[in-house]
Amino acid sequence: MSESAVKNLTLRRIEATDWSTVHTWASLPESCEYQPWGPNSEDETRDFVAAAAIAWGMVPQTRYVYLALAGDRPVGVGEISVRNAEHRHGEIGYGLHPSVWRRGYGTALARALVGIGFGELGFHRIMATCDPRNLGSAGVLAKSGFVYEGRMRETLLLRSGWRDSSLYSLLESEWAAR
């Protein structure tokens, strides 16, 4: 089991049996306000977690989805994906239970994912996107060393209409210099 610890936050591979834990936040409207999914039904969360768990056995593996734990308490999910293997590009994404927002867990989770991406997966560049209105996520990315690259117009269709995405990236050399 690949684990990474950062400031009281531990990551472990997500398992299909984690679906009910993930559902405690995936079913909440505030958790998915800026996302094209949710609030999830139990079946939707079960399907997402099952697919994420199965991804650990895929060859080649392109998704690495973790359950984030503060002590033994699950607080969120983090994912690192291979965007382009030849050019060593990856992407991170994360979601936390709203009860732990603004406590540093998002930044710890993003940094842990970046460490895996550069340290274990050998990426050269890692990107992330967020809704420009999601100031919390933008702050997480900035605190994690990501550089704002610009705004992509109407990239996702939400329940409320088209959403722009702010694009951020971090290079291996920038991470190594920290």
N, C-alpha and C positions, 0 to 999 in steps of 0.2 A: 504494500500500500504506500503510494507516494504521499508524503505529508510535508507541509511547509509551515513553519510557525513564524509569525510576525506580531510582536506586541500583544500577547495574549490571544491571538487569533490563530487557529489551526485549520488547515484545509485537509479534507479527506475526500477521496473519490465518492461521488454520489452513487447511491444504490437505489434500486427500484423501490425498496421498502421505505425510502425517505419521502415518498410522495405526500403523505399526510402532514409531515412537518413543513414541507415547502408550501403546501396548500394553505397553511395558516397565514401566509402573506400574499400568495398568488391569487387568493380569493378576495383581497381587499382592493377597493377602487383606488385608493391613494398609491398603492404599489405599482399600478399599471397606468397611471394618468398619462404618461408620456410614451406609452408603448402601444403597438398594434394588437397586442393580445390582452385578454382578461377584461374584467375580473374572471378568473378561471372557474369552471365547474370542476368537481372532483375528477371527472373523466379526463378533462383537458390537462389538469396537473399530473395525473397518473401517466398519461401519454407522454408528456414532456419529460418527466423524470425517468420513465422507462427508456425512452430514446437516448437520453443523456447517459444512462448507465450502460446501455448496449454499446454506445460509442467507444467505451474503453476497450472493447474487444475487436474493433474494426481494424482492418489492414488495407491501406494505410490509415492510421488514426488521424483524424482532422479536428476532433473535438475533445477537450479535456474539461469536464465539468466537475466542480468540487462543491461540497457542502462546507460552509464556513461555520466554525464553532468558536465561541468565546467560552473557554473552559469546556464544559460538556454541553453547553446550551447552543443549539443551532440558531444562527442569526441571519444567514443569507446563503446565496449561491453565487459562485463565480465561475466564469468560463473563459478559456483561452482557445482560440480556433486558428487553424492554419489557413491563411488567406491565399498564399502563394508559396508553395514549398520550394520551388526553384530559386525564387528571389528572397527566401527566408523572411516572409512577411506574416505577421500574426495579428490577431485582433482580440481584445478583451471585452467582456461585458460582465455586469454584476447586478445583483438585486439584494436588498436587505429588508428584513422585517421593519416596518415603520417605528416600532418601539425602540429601535437602536439607532435611528437616524441622528445625525449631528453628534456622535460620540467617538468619531475617529475610526469606526469599523470599516467604512467604505474605503478610506485611504489605505488602511492596513490590508484590506482585501485586494485592492488594485495593485499595491506594491508587491504583495505575495504573488499575484498572477504574473506581473512583469518579471519577477525573479525566476519563476518557472520558465517563462517564455525565452528569456535571454540565457539563463543559467542551464536549464535542462533541455530545452528544445532547440537552442542555437539560432534563434531569430536575430535578424539584423534590424528589423523595424517592427514596432507594434503600434497599431492604431486603435482608436476608440472613438465612438460617436455618442452624442447625447442631444436631446432636444434643447435648443437654445434657451428655452424658458426654465429648464431644470438646472437652477443655479447650484443646487447641492451636488449634482453629478459633475458639473463643470468645475466646482471647487475641488472635488476628489481628484479629478484628472490633473489639475494644476498642482496640487500638493504632492501628487505622485510623480511629478517631473515631466508630464506631457506638455507639448507645445501646441498651441492653437494654430491650426493651419487655415481655417476658413469655414464658410457656411455653404452647405450643399442644399439646394432648394428642392422642396417637396419630395423628399426621399421615402417617406413612409405614410401610408394611409391609416389614420387613427379614426376612432369613432366620431371625433369632432371635425374631421377633414384632414387635408394634407399637412404633414409636419416637415419642417426643415430639420437638418441635422448639422450640428457643429462637429467638425472633424479635428481630432487631436492625434498627435503621434509622438513616439519616443524612440530614439535610435540607440542601438547597442552602445555606441561610444558615449552618449550622454549618460546612460545608465551606469556604465563603468566608471565614469568620472565622479559620480556621486559618492 
